[in-house]
Amino acid sequence: MIFNSCEKPKAKKLEITEVSSYHAATDSPAISLKDSALIRQKTKLSVKKQFDWFGNYSCNFLRMKEESGDLRGWGMIYINLKRESATFKLDSYIEQISEELIILNQNESEIILSLKNQKDYTFIIHKKENKYFLKSNYIEKVVGEKENYLLIKK
């Protein structure tokens, strides 16, 4: 058969009678639309939900109540959360503390951290209306007062 350069060869028409015959020839199972929807749904559920807790948090607090007028009476709390590490720092005139933290649990409204080497001491950051509050029994032990701290996320 000879073709002119202007003419395109006509393709043969193939009739496919069964979709599953292709799958049988290739040894792959036939999947219905219902099955594929279920697979997509199960895949979505199996993916662990990641919450947006990573970042730098800080706040200042009155460390020495009797020295509120003096800058040395104030302290700073820093918490740095990264994918691979978490750190806590407390800087004041009285003490400079730096500790490694680990993530114990997290959900949309709260993350619970603890000291890496002492899991009894916890740091709970609670999110409420785009504000972050810190409560920690470790800070309570160091500072001597039970308090909630308003954190600023950067």
PATOR-472176 format. One record per residue (C-alpha): residue in one letter; x, y, z. Coordinates in pm, 1 decimal. Layout:
N
{rec a,{X,Y,Z}}
...
! end
This chain:
154
{rec m,{0.0,0.0,0.0}}
{rec i,{143.2,338.4,-99.1}}
{rec f,{48.9,659.6,82.9}}
{rec n,{55.4,1010.6,-52.8}}
{rec s,{232.1,1257.3,170.7}}
{rec c,{-95.7,1449.0,206.8}}
{rec e,{-299.6,1153.9,318.4}}
{rec k,{-285.1,1006.1,663.6}}
{rec p,{-314.6,633.4,704.8}}
{rec k,{-647.3,527.3,849.0}}
{rec a,{-625.5,362.7,1187.5}}
{rec k,{-790.9,33.1,1248.4}}
{rec k,{-1093.4,44.8,1472.4}}
{rec l,{-1077.4,-188.7,1768.3}}
{rec e,{-1389.2,-276.9,1954.5}}
{rec i,{-1350.2,-337.7,2323.9}}
{rec t,{-1629.9,-547.6,2451.2}}
{rec e,{-1524.0,-580.2,2814.9}}
{rec v,{-1313.7,-349.1,3025.0}}
{rec s,{-1215.2,-634.8,3252.0}}
{rec s,{-1063.4,-828.2,2958.5}}
{rec y,{-773.4,-580.1,2956.4}}
{rec h,{-717.7,-633.6,3327.1}}
{rec a,{-730.5,-1010.0,3278.1}}
{rec a,{-465.2,-987.6,3006.1}}
{rec t,{-236.2,-771.9,3222.4}}
{rec d,{-295.4,-963.0,3548.6}}
{rec s,{-413.3,-648.0,3727.0}}
{rec p,{-749.5,-659.4,3903.4}}
{rec a,{-1043.9,-465.4,3766.6}}
{rec i,{-1148.6,-184.1,3999.3}}
{rec s,{-1494.1,-35.3,3992.8}}
{rec l,{-1558.7,333.2,4051.9}}
{rec k,{-1699.8,250.7,4396.2}}
{rec d,{-1382.7,62.2,4487.8}}
{rec s,{-1156.5,341.8,4368.5}}
{rec a,{-1354.6,594.7,4575.4}}
{rec l,{-1315.9,373.5,4883.5}}
{rec i,{-942.9,336.7,4823.4}}
{rec r,{-901.7,714.6,4795.8}}
{rec q,{-1105.3,764.9,5114.3}}
{rec k,{-902.4,507.9,5309.3}}
{rec t,{-578.2,662.9,5185.4}}
{rec k,{-687.1,1003.3,5310.5}}
{rec l,{-771.7,858.9,5652.6}}
{rec s,{-444.1,672.2,5681.9}}
{rec v,{-234.0,984.7,5627.0}}
{rec k,{-134.3,1121.7,5967.3}}
{rec k,{-266.3,1473.1,6008.4}}
{rec q,{7.2,1728.1,6061.8}}
{rec f,{-76.8,2027.9,6278.3}}
{rec d,{83.7,2367.4,6239.5}}
{rec w,{273.6,2387.0,6568.9}}
{rec f,{620.4,2443.0,6424.5}}
{rec g,{764.7,2788.2,6487.8}}
{rec n,{917.9,3012.4,6752.2}}
{rec y,{720.4,3108.9,7062.1}}
{rec s,{822.7,3366.9,7319.3}}
{rec c,{692.3,3575.5,7606.2}}
{rec n,{823.3,3799.3,7878.6}}
{rec f,{719.8,3761.7,8239.4}}
{rec l,{784.8,3932.2,8570.1}}
{rec r,{1045.3,3711.5,8735.1}}
{rec m,{1102.4,3919.7,9050.6}}
{rec k,{774.9,4078.6,9162.9}}
{rec e,{944.2,4329.0,9392.4}}
{rec e,{1157.0,4457.9,9101.2}}
{rec s,{880.6,4531.1,8848.2}}
{rec g,{1024.8,4875.5,8769.5}}
{rec d,{1371.1,4735.1,8700.2}}
{rec l,{1443.7,4561.1,8368.5}}
{rec r,{1639.1,4295.8,8558.0}}
{rec g,{1313.0,4188.1,8723.3}}
{rec w,{1178.8,4055.7,8393.0}}
{rec g,{1252.1,3727.5,8220.0}}
{rec m,{1195.7,3574.1,7877.6}}
{rec i,{1066.7,3231.7,7778.3}}
{rec y,{1153.7,3092.1,7435.5}}
{rec i,{1021.3,2770.5,7282.4}}
{rec n,{1142.7,2670.7,6937.7}}
{rec l,{954.8,2387.2,6765.5}}
{rec k,{1102.0,2234.6,6451.1}}
{rec r,{1023.7,1913.3,6268.2}}
{rec e,{1335.6,1742.3,6404.2}}
{rec s,{1388.6,1919.3,6738.6}}
{rec a,{1233.6,2132.5,7010.7}}
{rec t,{1406.9,2356.8,7264.6}}
{rec f,{1308.2,2556.4,7571.0}}
{rec k,{1501.1,2855.8,7706.3}}
{rec l,{1436.6,3069.3,8009.6}}
{rec d,{1647.6,3384.5,8044.4}}
{rec s,{1628.1,3603.3,8352.5}}
{rec y,{1860.1,3787.7,8588.0}}
{rec i,{1844.0,3489.4,8825.4}}
{rec e,{1885.3,3198.3,8581.8}}
{rec q,{1965.4,3102.4,8223.8}}
{rec i,{1819.6,2761.6,8140.5}}
{rec s,{1827.9,2576.0,7811.3}}
{rec e,{1663.5,2233.2,7769.7}}
{rec e,{1580.4,1995.9,7486.1}}
{rec l,{1215.3,1896.0,7454.6}}
{rec i,{1026.2,1611.7,7290.4}}
{rec i,{670.0,1611.2,7157.8}}
{rec l,{444.4,1374.6,7352.1}}
{rec n,{109.8,1448.2,7189.6}}
{rec q,{-56.9,1703.9,6966.4}}
{rec n,{-393.5,1791.6,6821.0}}
{rec e,{-548.5,2102.1,6664.9}}
{rec s,{-585.6,2292.8,6991.6}}
{rec e,{-299.0,2165.6,7208.5}}
{rec i,{54.5,2030.1,7199.1}}
{rec i,{216.8,1854.3,7494.4}}
{rec l,{594.3,1855.4,7528.6}}
{rec s,{827.5,1724.7,7795.7}}
{rec l,{1191.2,1753.9,7887.1}}
{rec k,{1392.9,1506.2,7686.0}}
{rec n,{1562.6,1355.4,7990.6}}
{rec q,{1278.4,1398.6,8246.0}}
{rec k,{934.0,1316.1,8109.8}}
{rec d,{764.5,1414.6,8437.5}}
{rec y,{810.3,1782.0,8349.9}}
{rec t,{563.4,1891.3,8083.7}}
{rec f,{497.0,2199.2,7873.2}}
{rec i,{142.1,2238.1,7743.1}}
{rec i,{76.3,2495.6,7472.7}}
{rec h,{-295.2,2553.8,7424.8}}
{rec k,{-432.8,2743.8,7124.4}}
{rec k,{-750.6,2944.9,7170.9}}
{rec e,{-873.1,3198.1,6913.0}}
{rec n,{-526.7,3238.9,6753.3}}
{rec k,{-365.5,3298.9,7094.0}}
{rec y,{-117.8,3057.6,7248.2}}
{rec f,{-103.0,2988.9,7621.9}}
{rec l,{175.0,2800.3,7800.0}}
{rec k,{138.1,2605.0,8120.8}}
{rec s,{432.4,2408.3,8260.2}}
{rec n,{508.1,2229.4,8583.6}}
{rec y,{880.0,2270.4,8504.6}}
{rec i,{855.1,2650.6,8488.8}}
{rec e,{642.7,2636.5,8804.3}}
{rec k,{924.9,2447.0,8978.9}}
{rec v,{1194.0,2689.5,8857.7}}
{rec v,{1005.4,3016.2,8912.3}}
{rec g,{804.5,2908.2,9216.0}}
{rec e,{466.6,3028.3,9086.6}}
{rec k,{186.8,2854.4,8900.6}}
{rec e,{98.1,3071.4,8603.7}}
{rec n,{-27.4,3066.4,8245.0}}
{rec y,{189.8,3256.7,7997.7}}
{rec l,{62.1,3424.9,7681.6}}
{rec l,{300.7,3329.4,7400.7}}
{rec i,{367.8,3513.8,7077.6}}
{rec k,{425.1,3289.5,6776.4}}
{rec k,{671.4,3406.8,6513.5}}
! end
